[in-house]
């Protein structure tokens, strides 16, 4: 029996690394992990050639330009990687009869809502990063109507740079840290997102469309930091501050909680509470160090 092949782009990022961790639990699939150096998505001819050689049945696009503040001065590059490249991948997937899964962001919203954002809600990104990711969503569906696009938020893992790892380091190094307390969202443990993607791939039927995924719960970055301190047992003082006291190049939405009803009802995916997932991640970090 020939195993369906899953090609993962951006394999060295947080989500790509987590998919490498879970792939052994899915022996019925063959995985091909391609980091940016092996498959730079802006090299469209190489993308086409790679699909011709690999002939995957599924493609999970984990590649992205994620430097939110830097994107303000690198708009062209952000749009090339997060927008145009997604359209090319989607089109190549359609040409090769390959199912396409792409990951987007809560930053496509302006944060003016007072209830969790649904997939059908109006998008209005506040920064270049969010605009480039929205362009990627649009191109995915424009060039491949059968795409699955998953918006997630506040992604963290034991890999790469993220809020959890930064806070753990700062709490070791300092007596006090300041964390903004007026931006509300939901964290996403990349391991849970990887598991959800595999549930979608292995589901009885292919259900294309736009979905929201994160862990459950609504918190601020300050709440997130408190949770990290509680689990790690750090003694560092955490001071809540207004985002106006921590100016960044790119604006962030004040509220970006995602409504996960559609992904739960369509695929039967269970959502873990943010604290439960945070504990699991920090325990892994502790084991790995």
Secondary structure in CASP SS format (residue, H / E / C, confidence):
PFRMAT SS
TARGET T0000
AUTHOR 0000-0000-0000
METHOD secondary structure of the structure
MODEL  1
X C 1.00
X C 1.00
X C 1.00
X E 1.00
X E 1.00
X E 1.00
X E 1.00
X E 1.00
X E 1.00
X C 1.00
X C 1.00
X C 1.00
X C 1.00
X H 1.00
X H 1.00
X H 1.00
X H 1.00
X H 1.00
X H 1.00
X H 1.00
X H 1.00
X H 1.00
X H 1.00
X H 1.00
X H 1.00
X C 1.00
X C 1.00
X C 1.00
X E 1.00
X E 1.00
X E 1.00
X E 1.00
X E 1.00
X E 1.00
X C 1.00
X C 1.00
X C 1.00
X C 1.00
X C 1.00
X C 1.00
X C 1.00
X C 1.00
X C 1.00
X H 1.00
X H 1.00
X H 1.00
X H 1.00
X H 1.00
X H 1.00
X H 1.00
X H 1.00
X H 1.00
X H 1.00
X H 1.00
X C 1.00
X C 1.00
X C 1.00
X E 1.00
X E 1.00
X E 1.00
X E 1.00
X C 1.00
X C 1.00
X C 1.00
X C 1.00
X C 1.00
X C 1.00
X C 1.00
X C 1.00
X H 1.00
X H 1.00
X H 1.00
X C 1.00
X C 1.00
X H 1.00
X H 1.00
X H 1.00
X H 1.00
X H 1.00
X H 1.00
X H 1.00
X H 1.00
X H 1.00
X H 1.00
X H 1.00
X H 1.00
X H 1.00
X H 1.00
X H 1.00
X H 1.00
X H 1.00
X H 1.00
X H 1.00
X H 1.00
X H 1.00
X C 1.00
X C 1.00
X C 1.00
X E 1.00
X E 1.00
X E 1.00
X E 1.00
X E 1.00
X E 1.00
X E 1.00
X H 1.00
X H 1.00
X H 1.00
X C 1.00
X C 1.00
X C 1.00
X C 1.00
X C 1.00
X C 1.00
X C 1.00
X C 1.00
X E 1.00
X C 1.00
X C 1.00
X C 1.00
X C 1.00
X C 1.00
X C 1.00
X C 1.00
X C 1.00
X C 1.00
X C 1.00
X H 1.00
X H 1.00
X H 1.00
X H 1.00
X H 1.00
X H 1.00
X H 1.00
X H 1.00
X H 1.00
X H 1.00
X H 1.00
X H 1.00
X H 1.00
X H 1.00
X H 1.00
X H 1.00
X C 1.00
X C 1.00
X C 1.00
X C 1.00
X E 1.00
X E 1.00
X E 1.00
X E 1.00
X E 1.00
X C 1.00
X C 1.00
X E 1.00
X E 1.00
X C 1.00
X C 1.00
X C 1.00
X C 1.00
X C 1.00
X C 1.00
X H 1.00
X H 1.00
X H 1.00
X H 1.00
X H 1.00
X H 1.00
X H 1.00
X H 1.00
X H 1.00
X H 1.00
X H 1.00
X C 1.00
X C 1.00
X E 1.00
X E 1.00
X E 1.00
X E 1.00
X E 1.00
X C 1.00
X C 1.00
X C 1.00
X E 1.00
X E 1.00
X C 1.00
X C 1.00
X E 1.00
X E 1.00
X H 1.00
X H 1.00
X H 1.00
X H 1.00
X H 1.00
X H 1.00
X H 1.00
X H 1.00
X H 1.00
X H 1.00
X H 1.00
X H 1.00
X H 1.00
X C 1.00
X C 1.00
X C 1.00
X C 1.00
X C 1.00
X C 1.00
X E 1.00
X E 1.00
X E 1.00
X E 1.00
X C 1.00
X C 1.00
X C 1.00
X E 1.00
X C 1.00
X C 1.00
X E 1.00
X E 1.00
X H 1.00
X H 1.00
X H 1.00
X H 1.00
X H 1.00
X H 1.00
X H 1.00
X H 1.00
X H 1.00
X H 1.00
X H 1.00
X H 1.00
X C 1.00
X C 1.00
X C 1.00
X C 1.00
X E 1.00
X E 1.00
X E 1.00
X E 1.00
X E 1.00
X C 1.00
X H 1.00
X H 1.00
X H 1.00
X C 1.00
X C 1.00
X C 1.00
X C 1.00
X C 1.00
X C 1.00
X C 1.00
X C 1.00
X C 1.00
X E 1.00
X C 1.00
X C 1.00
X E 1.00
X C 1.00
X C 1.00
X H 1.00
X H 1.00
X H 1.00
X H 1.00
X H 1.00
X H 1.00
X H 1.00
X C 1.00
X C 1.00
X C 1.00
X C 1.00
X C 1.00
X E 1.00
X H 1.00
X H 1.00
X H 1.00
X H 1.00
X H 1.00
X H 1.00
X H 1.00
X H 1.00
X H 1.00
X H 1.00
X H 1.00
X H 1.00
X H 1.00
X H 1.00
X H 1.00
X C 1.00
END
